[in-house]
Amino acid sequence: MNSALLVNIFRFIVFLAIQVVIFNNMNFLGYISPFPYILFIILYPVNSNRSSLIFSSFLLGLTMDMFCNSGGIHATACVILAYYRPYIFKFSFGLSYEYQTIKLNDSLTPERFSFILVSVVLHHIILFVLLAFQFRFIVDVLLRTLFSSIFTIIISIIIIYLIKPNRR
Amino acid sequence: MQQIFNFIIRNSNRLLFLLLLGISLALTIQSHSFHRSRVISSANFLSGGVYERINHVNEYLNLRTENDELVLENARLKSLLFNKEDTTKIPLADSIKGVKPADIIVSKVIHNSYNTHENYITLNSGRNDGVKQDMGVINSLGIIGVVDNTSPRYSTVVSILNMKSQINAKIKKSNHFGSLTWDGKSTGFVQLVDVPRLASIKKGDTIVTGGQSVIFPEGINVGTIDKIYIQDKTSFYVINVKLFNDMTNLGHVYIIKSKDREEVINLEKKGKDE
């Protein structure tokens, strides 16, 4: 219990740090920027307390907003992603799947990939809609969501492979 | 009563979600609707400190370009100095051309965003150095933005690449006023709107800040006219202005502390009260 809490606090700080130091400065083609810090929400232990996940996601998003000067958009997107995470689990792993046996940081199966895909796209579309906040930028919003999602997914999968516990 | 408690316990997740969603949406909407005083900003101890550390590293890597800019500005100031006719007759002037009685605070950009529609810059000087809200920020090439939030050691600046920013500007040779806005598309261009069609303008004319705003002194460079559009419904021009500044690459900046500002504001307030 305690070690899981420590691991989560450690992840919170590390994901936030790499996001702020490295990925926030990555303006590929001027407007494509990846947000792999949401791996904190994606990789949060599956069978743990749901309200603690929602609250820590809120804190995560609020800290990101502080660094990005963006009001509350990251907080909103993170809270929504955290709340709908169990539904995305059901969507990609199926109803019959036992929650306890899902381990995300393992080799990449279609189910795991679809889970990451849906989570990232949900987070990014909320983020960019709130960032633009006007209907006349709808094409811009969709383009940003598309490219940034692709970028985030690639980087997330690389990070998952890097931190995968090596058993063999 | 029992039922209410049961309801709260059963739906604790949903209630927590709705509460946090409400808070974050309120923060979002607040940051989009009001021009001033956002609740969450990077002018604070934590993010300011982190950005300052990152900036130390970046600055070391950019020493060469920074030096080049300083050499250029030195050359410009030297040429101003040598071209003065009589040093005894100069009225009290400050270090920057065109500045009326004003103090300059030298500061440094420690974080710069330019990839969203509402961009902010973080500087490493704050209230302790005398920075206040609504001060103008420029560098050797032209204007950068207006101070938004301040903390004791850091401050945030509404960049001119921010769709909420509106700065009074004019055409250098003809004194026709307009306001400087940004359409959120390119980081190299801003738009000058509400210029009357009477104004005779052509491509390549210089745009400078106008004297109507009390934030910037008159005559600070902004950019040159790149394209001119005519609005069909109204009799105004929309001018695409190519900035002198590269807003994606900012180093040292100057914060302008206008001495006339309070006097002008008080005077205008008096006029409204009566």
Contacts between the chains, C-beta under 8 A, distances in Angstrom:
chain1	res1	chain2	res2	distance
A	20	B	47	7.9
A	20	B	50	6.4
A	20	B	54	8.0
A	21	B	50	7.8
A	21	B	54	6.0
A	25	B	54	8.0
A	27	B	114	7.4
A	27	B	115	4.8
A	30	B	115	6.2
A	30	B	187	7.0
A	31	B	115	5.0
A	33	B	115	6.2
A	50	B	13	5.0
A	51	B	12	6.0
A	51	B	13	5.3
A	51	B	16	5.0
A	54	B	13	6.8
A	54	B	16	5.5
A	54	B	17	5.5
A	54	B	20	6.4
A	55	B	16	6.7
A	55	B	20	7.0
A	58	B	20	4.5
A	58	B	23	7.8
A	58	B	24	6.8
A	61	B	24	6.8
A	62	B	24	7.4
A	62	B	40	6.7
A	65	B	27	7.2
A	65	B	40	5.0
A	66	B	40	5.2
A	66	B	41	7.2
A	66	B	42	6.0
A	66	B	44	6.9
A	66	B	46	7.1
A	66	B	47	5.2
A	67	B	42	5.9
A	67	B	47	4.8
A	67	B	50	7.4
A	67	B	51	7.8
A	68	B	42	7.6
A	68	B	113	7.0
A	69	B	38	7.7
A	69	B	41	5.6
A	69	B	42	5.1
A	69	B	113	6.8
A	69	B	120	3.9
A	69	B	122	7.5
A	69	B	156	6.1
A	70	B	31	7.1
A	70	B	116	7.4
A	70	B	118	7.9
A	71	B	27	5.2
A	71	B	28	4.7
A	71	B	29	7.9
A	71	B	30	6.7
A	71	B	31	2.6
A	71	B	32	6.6
A	71	B	38	6.3
A	71	B	40	6.5
A	72	B	23	7.3
A	72	B	24	4.0
A	72	B	25	6.7
A	72	B	26	7.1
A	72	B	27	2.9
A	72	B	28	4.1
A	72	B	30	7.9
A	72	B	31	6.8
A	72	B	40	6.8
A	73	B	24	7.9
A	73	B	28	5.3
A	75	B	20	7.5
A	75	B	23	7.5
A	75	B	24	3.6
A	75	B	27	6.7
A	75	B	28	8.0
A	76	B	21	6.6
A	76	B	24	4.1
A	76	B	25	5.6
A	76	B	28	5.8
A	79	B	17	6.5
A	79	B	20	4.8
A	79	B	21	5.3
A	79	B	24	5.9
A	80	B	21	6.8
A	82	B	17	7.9
A	83	B	13	7.5
A	83	B	17	4.4
A	83	B	21	7.8
A	130	B	28	5.4
A	131	B	116	5.6
A	131	B	117	7.0
A	132	B	117	5.9
A	133	B	28	7.9
A	133	B	32	5.0
A	133	B	117	7.9
A	134	B	117	8.0
A	137	B	117	7.0
A	137	B	184	7.1
A	140	B	184	7.9
